[in-house]
Amino acid sequence: MIPPTTILVATDFSDASGLALTYAKALARRFESTLHLLHVVADADVSPGTEALWGFSETEVQRRWVDEATAKLVGLCSAEEQAAFPVRTAVEIGPPADGVLRYAGDHQVDLVVVGTRGRGAVEQLLLGSVAAEVVRRAPCPVLTVRDSAPSAREP
């Protein structure tokens, strides 16, 4: 294995992405890698009359989502972990797979780690999969961690 110097964990704060983060932390510690934590916020698509009716704008909604995601990202690594390996956090806006791929390319990421819920073939065909899209288009290796794999509980 070529030791990765930059590891990206794409998280949606689900159990699957939490398990992916566990793996990524172990790899970052082992290889003394920089760990990038990324959350991609969907574009706020608020109907035009929302501001007049509810008192908030699309820009405010987007800002709140970004602020909430940023706060969650900061809490994902302990002080001890941050002392063991460099940790960077980022929030992108847009379609999740595109945000992950853009970030990976812009930051010369060596390994992307993503969680997957292991949906069935029909559900994936109809709904798509961020993890599958990242695997297909990533500029580097991708480690997918399935949340339902019994052996995945202990890296």
Contacts in CASP RR format, 6 or more apart in sequence:
PFRMAT RR
TARGET T0000
AUTHOR 0000-0000-0000
METHOD contacts of the structure
MODEL  1
MIPPTTILVATDFSDASGLALTYAKALARRFESTLHLLHVVADADVSPGT
EALWGFSETEVQRRWVDEATAKLVGLCSAEEQAAFPVRTAVEIGPPADGV
LRYAGDHQVDLVVVGTRGRGAVEQLLLGSVAAEVVRRAPCPVLTVRDSAP
SAREP
2 110 0 8 1.000
3 31 0 8 1.000
3 33 0 8 1.000
4 27 0 8 1.000
4 31 0 8 1.000
4 33 0 8 1.000
4 110 0 8 1.000
4 111 0 8 1.000
4 141 0 8 1.000
5 31 0 8 1.000
5 33 0 8 1.000
5 34 0 8 1.000
5 110 0 8 1.000
6 33 0 8 1.000
6 34 0 8 1.000
6 36 0 8 1.000
6 107 0 8 1.000
6 108 0 8 1.000
6 109 0 8 1.000
6 110 0 8 1.000
6 111 0 8 1.000
7 24 0 8 1.000
7 27 0 8 1.000
7 28 0 8 1.000
7 31 0 8 1.000
7 33 0 8 1.000
7 34 0 8 1.000
7 35 0 8 1.000
7 36 0 8 1.000
7 109 0 8 1.000
7 110 0 8 1.000
7 111 0 8 1.000
7 112 0 8 1.000
7 113 0 8 1.000
8 36 0 8 1.000
8 38 0 8 1.000
8 100 0 8 1.000
8 103 0 8 1.000
8 104 0 8 1.000
8 107 0 8 1.000
8 109 0 8 1.000
8 111 0 8 1.000
8 112 0 8 1.000
8 113 0 8 1.000
9 17 0 8 1.000
9 20 0 8 1.000
9 21 0 8 1.000
9 24 0 8 1.000
9 35 0 8 1.000
9 36 0 8 1.000
9 37 0 8 1.000
9 38 0 8 1.000
9 112 0 8 1.000
9 113 0 8 1.000
9 114 0 8 1.000
10 17 0 8 1.000
10 20 0 8 1.000
10 38 0 8 1.000
10 39 0 8 1.000
10 40 0 8 1.000
10 96 0 8 1.000
10 100 0 8 1.000
10 112 0 8 1.000
10 113 0 8 1.000
10 114 0 8 1.000
10 115 0 8 1.000
10 130 0 8 1.000
10 134 0 8 1.000
11 17 0 8 1.000
11 18 0 8 1.000
11 20 0 8 1.000
11 21 0 8 1.000
11 37 0 8 1.000
11 38 0 8 1.000
11 39 0 8 1.000
11 73 0 8 1.000
11 76 0 8 1.000
12 39 0 8 1.000
12 96 0 8 1.000
12 130 0 8 1.000
13 39 0 8 1.000
13 72 0 8 1.000
14 115 0 8 1.000
14 117 0 8 1.000
14 147 0 8 1.000
15 147 0 8 1.000
16 115 0 8 1.000
16 116 0 8 1.000
16 117 0 8 1.000
16 145 0 8 1.000
16 146 0 8 1.000
16 147 0 8 1.000
17 114 0 8 1.000
17 115 0 8 1.000
18 115 0 8 1.000
19 115 0 8 1.000
19 145 0 8 1.000
19 147 0 8 1.000
19 152 0 8 1.000
19 153 0 8 1.000
20 113 0 8 1.000
20 114 0 8 1.000
20 115 0 8 1.000
20 143 0 8 1.000
20 144 0 8 1.000
20 145 0 8 1.000
21 37 0 8 1.000
21 76 0 8 1.000
21 113 0 8 1.000
22 155 0 8 1.000
23 113 0 8 1.000
23 143 0 8 1.000
23 145 0 8 1.000
23 152 0 8 1.000
23 155 0 8 1.000
24 35 0 8 1.000
24 113 0 8 1.000
24 143 0 8 1.000
25 35 0 8 1.000
25 77 0 8 1.000
25 81 0 8 1.000
25 85 0 8 1.000
26 155 0 8 1.000
27 33 0 8 1.000
27 111 0 8 1.000
27 113 0 8 1.000
28 34 0 8 1.000
28 35 0 8 1.000
28 84 0 8 1.000
28 85 0 8 1.000
29 81 0 8 1.000
29 84 0 8 1.000
29 85 0 8 1.000
32 85 0 8 1.000
33 85 0 8 1.000
33 110 0 8 1.000
33 111 0 8 1.000
34 85 0 8 1.000
34 86 0 8 1.000
34 87 0 8 1.000
34 88 0 8 1.000
35 77 0 8 1.000
35 85 0 8 1.000
35 86 0 8 1.000
35 87 0 8 1.000
35 88 0 8 1.000
36 87 0 8 1.000
36 88 0 8 1.000
36 89 0 8 1.000
36 90 0 8 1.000
36 103 0 8 1.000
36 107 0 8 1.000
36 109 0 8 1.000
37 73 0 8 1.000
37 76 0 8 1.000
37 77 0 8 1.000
37 87 0 8 1.000
37 88 0 8 1.000
37 89 0 8 1.000
37 90 0 8 1.000
38 73 0 8 1.000
38 89 0 8 1.000
38 90 0 8 1.000
38 91 0 8 1.000
38 92 0 8 1.000
38 99 0 8 1.000
38 100 0 8 1.000
38 103 0 8 1.000
39 69 0 8 1.000
39 72 0 8 1.000
39 73 0 8 1.000
39 90 0 8 1.000
39 91 0 8 1.000
39 92 0 8 1.000
40 91 0 8 1.000
40 92 0 8 1.000
40 93 0 8 1.000
40 94 0 8 1.000
40 95 0 8 1.000
40 96 0 8 1.000
40 98 0 8 1.000
40 99 0 8 1.000
40 100 0 8 1.000
41 62 0 8 1.000
41 65 0 8 1.000
41 66 0 8 1.000
41 69 0 8 1.000
41 91 0 8 1.000
41 92 0 8 1.000
41 93 0 8 1.000
41 94 0 8 1.000
42 65 0 8 1.000
42 93 0 8 1.000
42 94 0 8 1.000
42 95 0 8 1.000
42 96 0 8 1.000
43 62 0 8 1.000
43 93 0 8 1.000
43 94 0 8 1.000
44 58 0 8 1.000
44 59 0 8 1.000
44 61 0 8 1.000
44 62 0 8 1.000
44 65 0 8 1.000
45 58 0 8 1.000
46 56 0 8 1.000
46 57 0 8 1.000
46 58 0 8 1.000
46 61 0 8 1.000
50 56 0 8 1.000
50 57 0 8 1.000
50 58 0 8 1.000
51 57 0 8 1.000
51 58 0 8 1.000
62 93 0 8 1.000
66 91 0 8 1.000
66 93 0 8 1.000
69 91 0 8 1.000
70 89 0 8 1.000
70 91 0 8 1.000
73 89 0 8 1.000
73 90 0 8 1.000
73 91 0 8 1.000
74 89 0 8 1.000
76 89 0 8 1.000
77 87 0 8 1.000
81 87 0 8 1.000
90 103 0 8 1.000
92 99 0 8 1.000
92 100 0 8 1.000
92 102 0 8 1.000
92 103 0 8 1.000
96 130 0 8 1.000
97 130 0 8 1.000
97 133 0 8 1.000
97 134 0 8 1.000
97 137 0 8 1.000
100 112 0 8 1.000
100 114 0 8 1.000
100 130 0 8 1.000
100 134 0 8 1.000
100 138 0 8 1.000
101 133 0 8 1.000
101 134 0 8 1.000
101 137 0 8 1.000
101 138 0 8 1.000
101 139 0 8 1.000
103 109 0 8 1.000
104 112 0 8 1.000
104 138 0 8 1.000
104 139 0 8 1.000
104 140 0 8 1.000
105 139 0 8 1.000
109 139 0 8 1.000
109 140 0 8 1.000
110 140 0 8 1.000
110 141 0 8 1.000
111 140 0 8 1.000
111 141 0 8 1.000
111 142 0 8 1.000
111 143 0 8 1.000
112 134 0 8 1.000
112 138 0 8 1.000
112 140 0 8 1.000
112 141 0 8 1.000
112 142 0 8 1.000
112 143 0 8 1.000
113 142 0 8 1.000
113 143 0 8 1.000
113 145 0 8 1.000
114 130 0 8 1.000
114 131 0 8 1.000
114 134 0 8 1.000
114 142 0 8 1.000
114 143 0 8 1.000
114 144 0 8 1.000
114 145 0 8 1.000
115 131 0 8 1.000
115 144 0 8 1.000
115 145 0 8 1.000
115 146 0 8 1.000
115 147 0 8 1.000
116 129 0 8 1.000
116 131 0 8 1.000
116 132 0 8 1.000
116 144 0 8 1.000
116 145 0 8 1.000
116 146 0 8 1.000
116 147 0 8 1.000
117 146 0 8 1.000
117 147 0 8 1.000
117 148 0 8 1.000
118 124 0 8 1.000
118 146 0 8 1.000
118 147 0 8 1.000
118 148 0 8 1.000
119 127 0 8 1.000
119 129 0 8 1.000
124 132 0 8 1.000
131 142 0 8 1.000
131 144 0 8 1.000
134 142 0 8 1.000
135 142 0 8 1.000
135 144 0 8 1.000
145 152 0 8 1.000
146 152 0 8 1.000
END
